[in-house]
Amino acid sequence: MYTNHYIFIGLMALLVGCNTKDHGNADQRLSTILEIHEKAVVNPDSFLIDLQHAQKLIQLGGISDSIIGENDFKIGRRYARRGDLDSAAIYFQSATDYIKAPITNNHQVTQFNFAWNIYHRLGKYGDCLALSRRYATLINEGSPHIWRTFTHFMDENVYRSTKDYENSIKNNAKRIEILEKAGDTIDIPHALLSQAESRYHLEDKKGAFAVLDGLVKKEKYLNTHDNRKLFGDYAKYLSEEKKYRQSLKYYLKSLDYKKKLTDNSRQRLIASNYSNIADIYIKLGDYNNATKYLDSVIALDINSVSRGLQKEVLTHQMTLSVLDKGKLENVVENLNAIFDFQDKSYEDKYKSELVALQKANENEKIILKEKQDAEIKSLKLQSRMQFTFLGIGLLGVIGYLFFRQRKLGFERQQLQMQQRLLRSQMNPHFTSNTLYSIQNLVKDTPEVAGKYLTKFSRLLRLVLENSMSNYVQLENELETLKKYLDLQQLRFESKFNYEFVLNGLEEDDLIFIPPMLIQPVVENSIEHGLLQTENGKITITLSKNGKYIECIVEDNGKGIGNNEDVHKNSASTQLINDFLRKTTKSGLEVLNKNDIDPKQSGVLVTFLIPYRLTDDD
């Protein structure tokens, strides 16, 4: 897509270049562009319109690649500050495309760093690796050692994000080797912290703790950031090992170092640490101190921290209310807080996606109009041009291919946005049902409610993490489903059992599917099929079927009545049906089992799920 884009823009610039008297010569345009860049440095949060004007001047030709790349980089930064990561990624990628071998300055490395970070935040790990591979071709053995370690840093973090810890450790070892040869004692501790994280997840816990213990002995030689991460990571691992008192000790040390920070991350890191300490105090049964640290998060202005941390704090408050018998009167208040948070969170997400969808449509109209204007301008200039019919035909073909690709790109973006809208409507429905059940249990059986709440808090975190991506690993989606079904078993006093059957698949295969497609179908089976059935059973079968995964959700419930509309009472399944028809050309197929075999009861729901081998969208 980028290649066609540059070819087309180049040819159009050639056409327009014959009529540039309104914009001055190349030197004048360069002077204007540099003035815009200087102004953007003084006030980096504005001037997006000026930068786009600079981009139009660039298209007239006569501007060097380095200036073009710098303009794209500055536009990318504006979009990143606005939170429009998809647009930022396009411009950052374009900026790095203009960098030629060899890399000669830190700013070029910074451009790759920004591009990689955006792709990593978007979960586009394939693009991360492609960017790293290209970066590696632009440096050599004579490049500064920090530049040479950066390629291994990028690969190490991508592999860790995809849970390929062995390759992560291999790249970490190469990174440390370069640092040690250069005698760089400042950056080695950070690399060792990354190594410890990969070792811990690779079940080499002894090795992980050995690395951390070695760093603890060098505490006084480490900088503030390394120490706050060292003790924070150590505390997290100790908590997972259920060594809560040691964990608390290290969380408090990490907090001391975070309070010494002076950059913009200080408040966010302190708030996260308060939440972690409160969680440890809850596990130790010290509810007074837990309350104190949760109140400290709120005192820092909970609305200014991340959504994930807000949800974590609310969950801790709910857990504390259930476990501390003296605070049961706060349960309903905390439930309402979670309801309000969910409503606000998904309302904001829903509105933002609608705005993005509208913006995509408007952008498409603008591009089509630009195409028409360009064609008109081309015709007006044709009398002054000496192009052959072959040249004009070539321009038309390239233009057609470019705009066709752009149109397909917009359709793809719209489909992804509709998928996100689907999730943002399903999540509150699912969460509300679960919270309502907790509220009822708290009044009658607080002990059961506590058990229920613990399971629910784990599930809530999984749902939140999965809902942030267009594609999630199959293993994560199945884990979410299992926790959901466990909760439903608890809620309905084990009226049913469940089973997963995988044909031609392994649970830990590196396969990525859209999240929250299966859960609403399973929920329908429980709510409408199994509640009046004793010894109910749900079987979820996943099988590879060409470029899709075939999913069959089967229950032995009452089945569907003759006059009953399958989607009438389920907006979520209707949305899923619409989404599947757009992505797989087939929707949900629902059959009564007694139509196949009169001796059987229940429903079979069959549908195809699109999948990818990476979560790169």
C-alpha positions in Angstrom: 0.0 0.0 0.0 2.8 2.4 0.9 4.6 1.8 -2.4 1.6 2.6 -4.5 1.0 5.6 -2.3 4.4 7.1 -3.0 4.3 6.3 -6.7 1.0 8.0 -7.1 1.9 11.1 -5.0 5.2 11.3 -7.0 3.4 11.4 -10.3 0.8 13.8 -9.1 3.6 16.1 -7.8 5.1 16.0 -11.3 1.8 17.1 -12.8 1.2 19.8 -10.3 4.8 20.9 -10.4 4.2 22.7 -13.6 1.9 25.2 -11.8 3.7 26.1 -8.6 4.0 29.8 -8.9 1.5 30.3 -6.1 3.7 28.4 -3.7 7.1 29.8 -4.6 10.2 27.8 -5.7 11.6 24.8 -3.8 13.9 27.0 -1.6 11.0 29.1 -0.6 8.9 26.1 0.2 11.7 24.5 2.2 12.0 27.7 4.2 8.3 27.7 5.0 8.5 24.0 6.0 11.4 24.6 8.4 9.6 27.5 10.0 6.6 25.3 10.6 8.9 22.6 12.1 10.5 25.2 14.4 7.1 26.4 15.5 6.0 22.8 16.3 9.0 22.4 18.6 8.1 25.5 20.6 4.5 24.4 20.9 4.4 20.6 20.3 0.7 20.1 21.2 -0.6 22.1 18.3 0.1 23.0 14.7 -1.2 19.8 13.2 -2.9 21.9 10.5 0.4 23.7 9.8 2.2 20.4 9.5 -0.4 19.1 7.0 0.1 22.4 5.0 3.8 21.5 5.0 2.9 18.1 3.7 1.1 19.7 0.7 4.2 21.9 0.0 6.3 18.7 0.1 4.1 17.1 -2.5 5.0 19.9 -5.0 8.6 18.4 -5.1 12.1 19.6 -4.5 12.2 18.7 -0.8 14.8 16.2 0.5 13.8 12.8 2.0 15.1 13.8 5.4 12.7 16.8 5.6 9.8 14.7 4.3 10.5 12.0 6.9 10.8 14.6 9.7 7.4 16.2 8.7 5.8 12.7 8.8 7.4 12.1 12.2 6.1 15.3 13.7 2.6 14.6 12.4 2.8 11.1 13.9 3.6 12.6 17.3 0.6 14.9 17.1 -1.7 12.0 16.4 0.0 10.0 19.2 -0.7 12.8 21.7 -4.3 12.8 20.6 -4.6 9.1 21.3 -5.1 8.3 17.6 -2.6 5.5 17.5 -3.6 4.0 14.1 -2.9 7.3 12.4 0.3 7.8 14.4 1.5 4.4 13.3 1.0 5.3 9.6 3.1 8.5 9.8 5.8 7.0 12.0 6.2 4.1 9.6 6.4 6.6 6.7 9.0 8.6 8.6 11.2 5.5 9.0 10.8 4.5 5.4 12.7 7.7 4.4 15.7 6.7 6.6 18.5 5.3 4.5 21.6 3.2 5.5 23.6 3.9 7.5 21.9 5.5 10.4 23.9 8.6 11.4 22.3 10.2 14.4 20.2 9.5 17.6 17.1 11.2 16.1 16.8 8.5 13.5 17.0 5.9 16.2 14.3 7.8 18.1 12.0 7.7 15.0 12.3 3.9 14.9 11.7 3.8 18.7 8.5 5.8 18.4 7.2 3.6 15.5 8.0 0.4 17.4 6.4 1.6 20.6 3.1 2.5 18.7 3.0 -0.9 17.0 3.7 -2.6 20.3 0.9 -0.6 22.1 -1.5 -1.6 19.3 -0.4 -5.3 19.7 0.8 -5.4 16.1 3.8 -7.6 16.8 4.4 -8.7 13.2 4.9 -5.0 12.3 7.2 -4.7 15.4 9.4 -7.5 14.1 9.4 -6.2 10.5 10.5 -2.7 11.8 13.3 -4.4 13.9 14.5 -6.3 10.9 14.8 -3.2 8.7 16.4 -1.3 11.5 19.1 -4.0 11.8 20.0 -3.5 8.1 20.6 0.2 8.7 23.3 -0.2 11.4 26.7 -1.9 11.4 29.4 -3.1 13.8 30.8 0.4 13.9 27.6 1.9 15.2 27.4 3.1 18.8 26.6 0.1 21.1 23.3 1.5 22.3 22.1 1.6 18.7 23.2 -2.0 18.2 21.4 -3.2 21.4 18.1 -1.6 20.3 17.3 -4.2 17.7 17.7 -6.9 20.4 15.6 -4.9 22.8 12.8 -4.6 20.3 12.8 -8.4 19.5 13.2 -9.3 23.2 10.0 -7.4 24.2 8.0 -8.7 21.2 8.8 -12.3 22.0 8.0 -11.7 25.7 4.7 -10.2 24.8 3.8 -13.3 22.6 5.0 -15.6 25.5 8.0 -16.9 23.4 10.3 -16.6 26.5 13.1 -18.7 25.1 13.6 -16.3 22.1 13.2 -13.4 24.5 16.0 -14.6 26.7 18.2 -15.2 23.6 17.8 -11.6 22.5 18.4 -10.4 26.0 21.7 -12.3 26.2 22.8 -10.7 22.9 21.8 -7.3 24.3 23.8 -7.9 27.6 26.8 -9.1 25.6 27.0 -5.9 23.7 26.6 -3.8 26.8 29.3 -5.7 28.7 31.8 -5.4 25.8 31.1 -1.6 25.8 31.6 -1.5 29.6 28.1 0.0 29.9 27.2 -0.5 33.6 24.3 1.9 33.5 22.1 -0.1 31.1 23.0 -3.6 32.2 20.7 -3.6 35.3 17.6 -2.8 33.2 18.5 -5.6 30.8 18.9 -8.0 33.7 15.5 -7.0 35.1 14.0 -8.0 31.7 15.9 -11.3 31.8 14.5 -12.1 35.2 10.9 -11.5 34.0 11.4 -13.9 31.1 13.0 -16.5 33.3 10.2 -16.3 35.8 7.5 -16.9 33.2 9.6 -19.7 31.7 9.3 -21.4 35.1 13.0 -20.8 35.8 12.0 -19.2 39.0 15.3 -20.1 40.7 17.2 -18.4 38.0 14.9 -15.3 38.1 15.3 -14.9 41.8 19.1 -15.3 41.5 19.2 -12.5 39.0 17.1 -10.3 41.2 19.1 -11.1 44.4 22.3 -10.1 42.5 20.8 -6.7 41.7 19.5 -6.2 45.2 23.1 -6.5 46.4 24.0 -3.6 44.0 21.1 -1.4 45.1 23.2 1.6 46.0 24.8 1.6 42.5 21.4 1.5 40.6 19.5 4.6 39.5 16.0 5.4 40.9 14.1 4.0 38.0 16.0 0.7 38.1 15.5 0.3 41.8 11.8 1.1 41.8 11.4 -1.6 39.0 13.7 -4.1 40.8 11.8 -4.0 44.0 8.4 -3.8 42.3 9.0 -6.8 40.1 10.5 -8.8 43.0 7.4 -8.0 45.2 5.1 -9.1 42.4 6.9 -12.5 42.0 6.9 -13.0 45.7 3.2 -12.3 45.8 2.6 -14.9 43.1 4.6 -17.3 45.3 2.3 -16.4 48.2 5.2 -15.0 50.2 3.1 -12.0 51.2 5.2 -10.5 54.0 8.4 -10.5 51.9 6.3 -9.1 49.0 5.0 -6.3 51.2 8.5 -5.4 52.3 9.7 -5.0 48.7 6.5 -3.1 47.6 7.2 -0.6 50.3 10.9 -0.2 49.2 9.7 0.2 45.6 7.2 2.9 46.8 10.1 4.8 48.5 12.0 5.0 45.2 8.9 6.0 43.2 8.3 8.9 45.5 11.8 10.1 44.5 10.9 10.3 40.8 10.3 13.7 39.2 9.0 12.9 35.8 5.4 12.5 34.5 5.2 8.8 35.4 5.5 9.5 39.2 1.8 9.8 40.1 0.8 6.8 37.9 3.5 4.6 39.4 2.7 5.6 43.0 -1.0 4.9 42.5 -0.3 1.5 41.1 2.0 0.7 44.1 -0.6 1.8 46.6 -3.1 -0.6 44.9 -0.6 -3.5 45.0 0.2 -2.8 48.7 -3.6 -2.8 49.5 -3.9 -6.2 47.8 -1.2 -7.6 49.9 -2.7 -6.3 53.1 -6.1 -7.8 52.1 -4.3 -11.2 51.6 -2.7 -10.8 55.1 -6.1 -9.9 56.6 -5.0 -6.4 57.7 -8.1 -4.6 56.4 -7.3 -1.3 58.1 -4.0 -0.8 56.3 -5.6 -2.1 53.1 -8.3 0.6 53.4 -5.6 3.2 54.1 -3.7 2.5 50.9 -6.9 2.3 48.8 -7.9 5.7 50.1 -4.5 6.9 49.1 -5.1 6.0 45.5 -8.4 7.9 45.6 -6.6 10.9 47.2 -4.3 11.0 44.1 -7.4 11.4 41.9 -8.5 8.0 40.7 -10.0 9.5 37.6 -6.5 10.5 36.4 -5.1 7.0 36.4 -5.5 4.3 33.8 -8.8 2.4 33.3 -7.1 -0.8 34.3 -6.0 0.6 37.7 -9.4 2.1 38.4 -11.0 -1.3 37.9 -8.3 -2.9 40.0 -9.0 -0.5 42.9 -12.7 -0.9 42.7 -12.3 -4.7 42.7 -10.1 -4.4 45.8 -12.7 -2.2 47.5 -15.4 -4.8 46.7 -13.2 -7.7 48.0 -12.5 -5.7 51.2 -16.2 -5.0 51.8 -17.0 -8.7 51.6 -14.1 -10.0 53.7 -14.3 -7.4 56.4 -17.6 -8.3 58.2 -17.7 -4.8 59.7 -17.9 -3.3 56.2 -20.8 -5.2 54.7 -22.9 -2.1 54.6 -20.4 -0.7 52.0 -21.0 -3.6 49.5 -23.9 -2.1 47.7 -22.1 1.3 47.5 -19.1 -0.4 46.0 -21.2 -2.3 43.6 -22.8 0.9 42.4 -19.4 2.4 41.9 -18.4 -0.6 39.7 -21.7 -0.2 37.8 -21.0 3.5 37.3 -17.4 2.8 36.2 -18.5 0.2 33.7 -21.2 2.4 32.3 -18.8 5.4 31.9 -16.0 3.2 30.6 -18.0 1.6 27.8 -20.0 4.7 27.1 -16.7 6.6 26.4 -15.4 3.7 24.3 -18.7 3.5 22.4 -18.7 7.2 21.7 -15.1 7.3 20.7 -15.6 4.4 18.2 -18.6 6.1 16.7 -16.6 9.3 16.3 -13.8 7.3 14.7 -16.2 5.6 12.4 -17.7 8.9 11.3 -14.2 10.3 10.8 -13.3 7.4 8.6 -16.3 8.0 6.4 -15.5 11.7 6.2 -11.9 11.0 5.3 -13.0 8.7 2.5 -15.2 11.4 1.1 -12.3 13.9 1.3 -10.0 11.5 -0.5 -12.6 10.8 -3.3 -13.0 14.6 -3.7 -9.2 15.0 -3.9 -9.2 12.3 -6.5 -11.8 14.2 -8.6 -10.0 17.5 -8.1 -6.7 15.8 -9.2 -8.4 14.4 -12.3 -9.8 17.8 -13.2 -6.5 19.4 -12.7 -4.8 16.8 -14.8 -7.2 17.5 -17.6 -6.6 21.2 -17.5 -2.8 20.7 -17.5 -3.0 18.1 -20.3 -2.8 20.7 -23.0 0.5 21.9 -21.7 1.9 18.5 -21.1 3.7 16.2 -23.6 2.7 12.9 -22.0 1.9 10.0 -24.3 -1.3 8.1 -24.0 0.7 5.3 -22.5 1.9 7.6 -19.7 -1.6 8.8 -19.0 -2.9 5.3 -19.0 -0.2 4.3 -16.6 -1.1 7.2 -14.3 -4.8 6.2 -14.4 -4.0 2.5 -13.5 -1.8 3.5 -10.6 -4.4 6.0 -9.4 -7.1 3.4 -9.6 -5.0 0.8 -7.7 -4.1 3.4 -5.1 -7.7 4.5 -4.4 -9.0 1.0 -4.6 -6.5 0.0 -1.9 -7.5 3.0 0.2 -11.2 2.1 -0.2 -10.4 -1.5 1.0 -8.5 -0.1 3.9 -11.4 2.1 5.0 -13.8 -0.9 4.7 -11.4 -2.9 6.9 -11.2 -0.1 9.5 -14.9 0.2 9.6 -15.3 -3.5 10.1 -12.8 -3.4 13.0 -14.7 -0.5 14.5 -18.0 -2.3 14.2 -16.4 -5.3 16.0 -15.2 -3.0 18.8 -18.7 -1.5 19.1 -20.0 -5.1 19.3 -17.7 -5.8 22.3 -18.5 -2.5 24.0 -22.2 -3.4 24.0 -21.7 -6.9 25.2 -19.3 -6.3 28.1 -21.7 -4.2 30.3 -24.4 -6.8 29.8 -22.2 -9.6 30.9 -20.7 -7.7 33.8 -24.1 -6.4 35.0 -25.5 -10.0 35.3 -22.5 -11.1 37.3 -22.6 -8.2 39.7 -26.3 -8.5 40.2 -25.7 -12.1 41.4 -23.0 -11.0 43.8 -25.3 -8.4 45.3 -27.9 -11.0 46.0 -25.4 -13.4 47.5 -23.8 -10.8 49.8 -27.1 -10.4 51.7 -27.6 -14.1 52.4 -24.3 -15.9 52.2 -21.3 -13.5 52.4 -18.8 -16.5 52.5 -20.0 -17.7 49.2 -20.0 -14.2 47.9 -16.4 -13.8 48.8 -15.5 -16.9 46.8 -17.7 -15.7 44.0 -16.1 -12.3 44.1 -12.5 -13.6 43.9 -13.4 -15.6 40.8 -15.2 -12.7 39.3 -12.3 -10.2 39.9 -10.0 -12.6 38.0 -12.5 -12.9 35.1 -13.1 -9.2 35.0 -9.4 -8.5 34.4 -9.2 -11.1 31.6 -12.3 -9.6 30.0 -10.8 -6.1 30.2 -7.5 -7.2 28.7 -9.1 -9.2 25.9 -11.6 -6.4 25.0 -8.7 -4.0 24.3 -7.5 -6.0 21.3 -9.2 -7.0 18.0 -7.6 -10.4 18.2 -6.5 -12.4 21.3 -4.7 -15.7 21.6 -6.9 -18.7 21.6 -5.5 -19.8 25.0 -6.6 -16.5 26.7 -10.1 -16.7 25.2 -10.6 -20.3 26.4 -9.3 -19.3 29.9 -11.9 -16.5 30.0 -14.6 -18.9 29.0 -13.7 -21.4 31.6 -13.7 -18.8 34.4 -17.0 -17.6 33.2 -18.5 -21.1 33.2 -17.1 -21.7 36.7 -18.9 -18.6 37.9 -22.1 -19.7 36.3 -21.8 -23.1 37.9 -21.4 -21.4 41.3 -24.3 -19.1 40.6 -26.7 -21.9 39.6 -25.5 -24.4 42.2 -23.8 -26.7 39.7 -26.9 -27.4 37.6 -24.7 -28.1 34.6 -21.3 -29.3 33.6 -19.2 -28.2 30.6 -16.6 -29.7 28.3 -14.2 -28.3 25.7 -13.3 -30.4 22.6 -10.4 -29.3 20.4 -10.0 -31.0 17.0 -6.8 -30.3 15.1 -5.9 -27.6 17.7 -3.9 -27.3 20.9 -5.0 -24.8 23.5 -1.6 -23.1 23.5 -1.3 -22.9 19.7 -0.2 -19.5 18.5 -3.7 -18.7 17.0 -5.5 -15.4 17.5 -9.3 -15.0 17.3 -11.7 -12.1 17.9 -12.6 -12.0 21.6 -16.1 -12.3 23.1 -17.7 -14.2 20.2 -18.3 -17.5 21.9 -19.3 -16.3 25.4 -22.7 -14.7 24.5 -23.7 -18.0 22.7 -22.7 -20.0 25.8 -24.6 -17.5 28.0 -27.8 -18.1 25.8 -27.4 -21.8 26.3 -27.3 -21.4 30.1 -30.0 -18.7 30.5 -32.5 -20.1 28.0 -31.7 -23.8 27.8 -30.4 -25.2 31.0 -32.0 -23.4 33.9 -35.0 -25.8 33.9 -32.9 -28.8 33.2 -31.3 -31.2 35.7 -27.8 -32.6 34.9 -27.3 -30.1 32.1 -24.3 -30.1 29.9 -22.6 -27.7 27.5 -20.0 -28.9 25.0 -17.9 -26.4 23.1 -16.1 -27.9 20.1 -13.5 -26.1 18.1 -12.1 -27.5 14.8 -9.9 -26.1 12.1 -11.9 -25.6 8.9 -9.7 -24.1 6.2 -9.1 -20.4 7.0 -11.6 -20.4 9.8 -12.2 -22.2 13.1 -15.6 -24.0 13.3 -17.2 -23.6 16.7 -20.1 -25.8 17.8 -21.9 -24.9 21.1 -24.1 -27.8 22.1 -26.5 -28.1 25.1 -29.0 -30.7 26.3 -31.6 -28.1 27.5 -35.2 -27.6 26.5 -34.5 -26.4 22.9 -36.2 -23.7 21.0 -39.9 -23.3 20.7 -41.6 -23.3 17.3 -42.5 -19.6 17.4 -39.4 -18.5 19.3 -37.0 -16.1 17.5 -33.4 -17.1 18.2 -32.1 -13.5 18.4 -35.2 -11.8 19.7 -34.0 -11.4 23.3 -30.3 -11.3 22.6 -28.9 -8.1 21.1 -25.4 -9.5 21.5 -26.0 -12.7 19.5 -27.6 -10.5 16.8 -24.6 -8.3 16.7 -22.3 -11.4 16.5 -24.4 -12.8 13.7 -24.1 -9.5 11.7 -20.3 -9.4 12.4 -19.8 -13.0 11.3 -21.7 -12.5 8.1 -19.3 -9.6 7.2 -16.2 -11.5 8.0 -16.9 -15.2 7.1 -20.0 -14.7 4.8 -22.0 -17.0 7.1 -23.7 -16.3 10.4 -25.0 -18.3 13.4 -26.7 -21.6 12.4 -29.1 -22.7 15.2 -30.7 -26.2 15.1 -33.0 -28.0 17.6 -31.3 -31.4 18.3 -34.7 -33.1 18.3 -35.1 -32.1 14.6 -32.1 -34.3 13.9 -32.9 -37.0 16.5 -36.3 -37.0 18.3 -34.7 -38.7 21.3 -32.4 -35.8 22.0 -33.1 -32.4 23.4 -31.2 -29.1 23.3 -29.7 -26.8 20.7 -26.7 -26.9 18.4 -25.2 -23.5 17.5 -22.6 -23.6 14.7 -20.5 -20.7 13.3 -17.2 -19.9 11.8 -14.6 -17.8 13.6 -11.9 -15.9 11.6 -8.4 -16.5 12.9 -4.9 -15.3 12.4 -1.4 -16.6 13.2 -0.5 -13.3 14.8 -2.6 -10.6 16.5 -1.3 -8.1 13.9 -4.5 -6.4 12.5 
